Amino acid sequence: MKSGDKAIDEDSTMTERSVSIHVPAMTRVEGEGALRLRIENGRIEELALDIFEPPRYFEKFLEGRRYHEVLDTVARICGICPIAYQMSAAQAVENAFGIQTTDWTRDMRRVFYCGEWLQSHALHVHLLAAPDFLGFDSVVGMAAEYPDAVRRGLRLQGLGNSLISLLGGRSVHPVGACVGGFFRAPTQVEVDGILAELHAALPDAVELVEWAAALGVPDDPQGFTSVSLRHTDDYPMAEGRIVSDAGLDITVDDYEKHFAEEHRQQSTALFSLLDGQPYLVGPLARLNLNLDRLPDASHRLLTASGIRFPSNNMFLSLFARTLEIHVAIVEAIRLLEAYQQPRSPYQEVETREGVGCGATEAPRGLLWHRYTLDNDGIVRAARIVPPTSQNQARIEQDLHRSLAAFGIDQQDDDLRLRAETVIRNYDPCISCATHFLHLDVRRT
């Protein structure tokens, strides 16, 4: 920690205190950035979430590549959410080419997605977020006092990785998915093996939801707009319409009519707005908008928890993730118990000129893609809107309100911890790095 200079204006009674707190390797958030906070006369006058990592240019990398290269390329955007990028891209390319996927492909893509939700949510809940609410700097300290909880998290994350490998060939940057389906269908023996693991994990999932319900997160109600996909029958993962609790109900193709990204001076990342206003994507938004789409077993578990939804407490995002872990296991069991090997795991692709859009629910929220392809199937333009850019304006809005409610006269270390807790609550994926917060507090 470094303290800045204290300057006193001799001609006035006002004292200006400048404090700089630097955390050079702040763990438990993926990426690198900073928060600038300026307080004058007991009021927050400036608050900005700075994202300063260099642009990664993935959309430009895709230009000139053939359609079958897209899925392997976008998987490299994120080591935690490669499936989300692959499934949104596959959906967009298939829409451009007019491909109707089979029921088997849609079901297996949902199973694939269950694996990603499992590993990502288990990682975030146990290793990244829970230490904040239990009073630890890291999972290392937490593990000494809560070893069973940490082991449970690692088991669930490992199960998610196994489920990803079933269809993806490997758990990191999987290579099994393709436009039109999958390169290979699992054997019945492989499916039976993972089914046994899923059934064995159900008690862990139930225990996790009960544990999260009793965790005692802060009560911090606030107003925000929830946005997510909504499926006709199922809890949303890999397809659906885009809806909000403010009355939005549009097709994936109409996304750009309502959502716009903007540059801000302090950020190399874009800030997304819905009709000019911040909004929320992610597990809390999904649960708020899709309570009636929960599997029966998950709905009973939610009712027994005593926590009521829809909720306007952002800190219940952690609980929502635990419930979605249960949803993922229940859904994967349902789909794999009805598994039958197809004649072919993919459909032949005929290229044509077109524009296609796709949207799926990454663990962190709505992920939208658009591709323009020529008659030979070569990408001429690409646009990708990840969930973190959609949540950034909401994070700033939340920080402003939450810090004011917490008390801006608190000690700098306490303000820093509160700000970090708020930010981590969104599980932002700035990039695949491991440190986040440099907090610069200026007081007058």
DALINLIN-V40599 format. One record per residue. SS is DSSP state (H for helix, E for strand, - for the rest). D_CENTER is the distance of its C-alpha to the mean C-alpha in Angstrom with 1 decimal. Layout:
BEGIN
SS	D_CENTER
SS	D_CENTER
END
This chain:
BEGIN
-	30.6
E	32.8
-	34.5
-	35.5
-	39.0
E	40.3
E	42.4
E	44.9
-	46.5
-	50.2
-	51.0
-	48.6
-	47.4
-	43.7
E	42.0
E	39.1
E	37.0
E	34.5
E	32.2
E	29.9
E	27.6
E	26.2
-	23.9
-	24.2
-	21.8
-	19.3
-	17.2
-	14.0
-	11.8
E	11.1
-	13.4
-	16.5
E	17.4
E	19.6
E	20.2
E	23.6
E	25.2
E	28.8
E	30.7
E	34.1
-	36.5
-	33.9
E	31.5
E	28.3
E	29.5
E	26.8
E	23.1
E	21.0
E	17.7
E	19.0
E	17.1
-	20.0
-	18.9
-	20.9
-	19.6
-	18.8
-	20.4
H	18.7
H	19.7
H	23.2
H	23.2
H	22.8
-	25.8
-	28.9
-	27.2
E	28.0
H	25.6
H	25.5
H	24.3
H	21.1
H	19.0
H	20.0
H	19.4
H	15.9
H	14.9
H	15.9
H	13.4
-	11.0
-	12.5
-	9.5
-	8.1
H	11.6
H	12.1
H	9.6
H	11.6
H	14.8
H	14.6
H	13.9
H	16.7
H	19.0
H	18.8
H	19.7
H	22.5
H	23.8
H	24.0
H	25.9
H	28.3
-	28.7
-	27.7
-	27.4
-	25.6
-	27.3
H	26.3
H	26.0
H	23.5
H	21.3
H	21.6
H	20.9
H	17.8
H	16.5
H	17.7
H	16.0
H	12.6
H	13.6
H	14.0
H	10.6
H	9.1
H	12.1
H	11.9
H	8.3
H	8.7
H	12.3
H	11.8
H	9.8
H	12.2
H	15.3
H	15.3
H	13.2
H	13.3
H	16.4
H	18.9
H	18.4
H	19.6
H	22.3
-	23.8
-	23.1
-	22.3
-	20.6
H	20.2
H	23.7
H	25.4
H	23.4
H	24.5
H	28.1
H	28.1
-	25.4
H	25.9
H	25.4
H	22.0
H	20.9
H	22.7
H	20.9
H	17.5
H	18.8
H	20.4
H	17.4
H	15.4
H	18.6
H	18.8
H	15.5
H	16.9
H	20.1
H	18.7
H	17.0
H	20.4
H	22.3
H	21.4
H	20.1
-	23.0
-	21.0
-	17.7
-	16.8
-	16.8
-	18.3
-	21.3
-	22.2
E	20.7
E	22.7
-	23.4
-	25.2
E	23.9
E	24.0
-	26.7
-	27.7
-	27.8
-	27.6
-	30.9
H	31.7
H	32.3
H	28.9
H	27.3
H	29.6
H	28.6
H	24.9
H	25.9
H	27.9
H	25.0
H	22.7
H	25.6
H	26.2
H	22.7
H	22.9
H	24.7
H	22.1
H	19.4
H	21.9
H	22.8
H	19.2
H	18.8
H	22.2
H	21.5
H	18.5
H	20.6
-	23.3
-	21.3
-	22.5
-	19.7
-	21.1
-	22.1
-	20.8
E	21.0
-	20.3
-	20.2
-	17.2
-	16.5
E	13.9
E	12.8
E	11.7
E	13.5
E	16.5
-	18.5
-	22.2
-	22.3
-	19.2
-	15.9
-	13.7
-	12.0
-	13.9
-	16.1
-	17.3
E	18.2
E	16.2
E	17.2
E	17.1
-	19.1
-	21.3
-	22.8
-	20.8
E	21.2
E	21.2
-	21.0
H	18.4
H	21.4
H	21.9
H	18.5
H	20.4
H	23.0
H	20.9
E	18.0
E	19.1
E	17.9
E	20.2
-	21.1
-	21.8
-	24.4
-	22.5
E	19.5
-	19.2
-	15.8
-	16.0
E	15.4
E	14.8
E	17.0
E	17.9
-	21.7
-	21.8
E	19.7
-	16.3
-	13.9
E	10.8
-	7.9
-	5.6
H	7.7
H	10.5
H	11.1
H	11.1
H	13.5
H	15.5
H	16.2
-	16.7
H	18.7
H	21.5
H	19.5
-	18.8
-	21.0
H	24.2
H	23.7
H	20.3
H	21.8
H	24.8
H	22.7
H	21.0
H	24.5
H	26.0
H	23.5
-	25.1
-	21.9
-	22.1
-	19.6
-	18.9
-	18.1
-	18.1
E	17.4
H	14.0
H	14.8
H	14.6
H	10.8
H	11.8
H	14.2
H	12.0
H	9.9
H	13.5
H	14.7
H	12.1
H	13.4
H	16.8
H	16.0
H	14.9
H	18.1
H	20.3
H	19.1
H	19.6
H	23.0
H	24.0
H	23.4
H	24.9
H	27.9
-	28.9
-	28.4
-	31.1
-	31.4
-	31.7
-	34.5
-	32.1
-	28.4
E	28.0
-	29.8
-	31.9
-	30.6
-	33.0
-	31.9
-	32.6
-	32.0
E	29.2
E	25.9
E	22.9
E	19.6
E	16.7
E	13.4
E	11.1
E	8.1
E	5.4
-	4.0
-	1.0
E	4.6
E	7.9
E	8.9
E	12.6
E	15.4
E	19.2
E	22.0
E	25.7
E	27.8
-	31.6
-	34.1
-	33.8
-	30.0
E	29.4
E	26.4
E	27.9
E	24.8
E	21.0
E	18.3
E	14.5
E	12.2
-	8.6
H	6.0
H	6.9
H	10.5
H	10.2
H	9.4
H	11.9
H	14.9
H	13.7
H	13.1
H	16.7
H	18.0
H	16.7
H	18.2
H	21.5
H	21.9
H	20.8
H	23.0
H	25.8
H	25.6
H	25.4
-	28.5
-	28.8
-	32.0
-	30.3
-	30.8
H	28.7
H	27.3
H	26.2
H	24.7
H	22.8
H	21.4
H	20.5
H	18.7
H	16.8
H	15.9
H	14.7
H	12.5
H	11.1
H	10.4
-	7.4
-	6.2
-	6.7
E	7.3
-	10.7
-	12.2
-	13.1
-	15.4
-	15.9
-	17.2
-	16.4
-	18.8
E	22.3
E	23.5
E	26.6
E	28.3
E	31.4
E	33.6
-	36.7
END
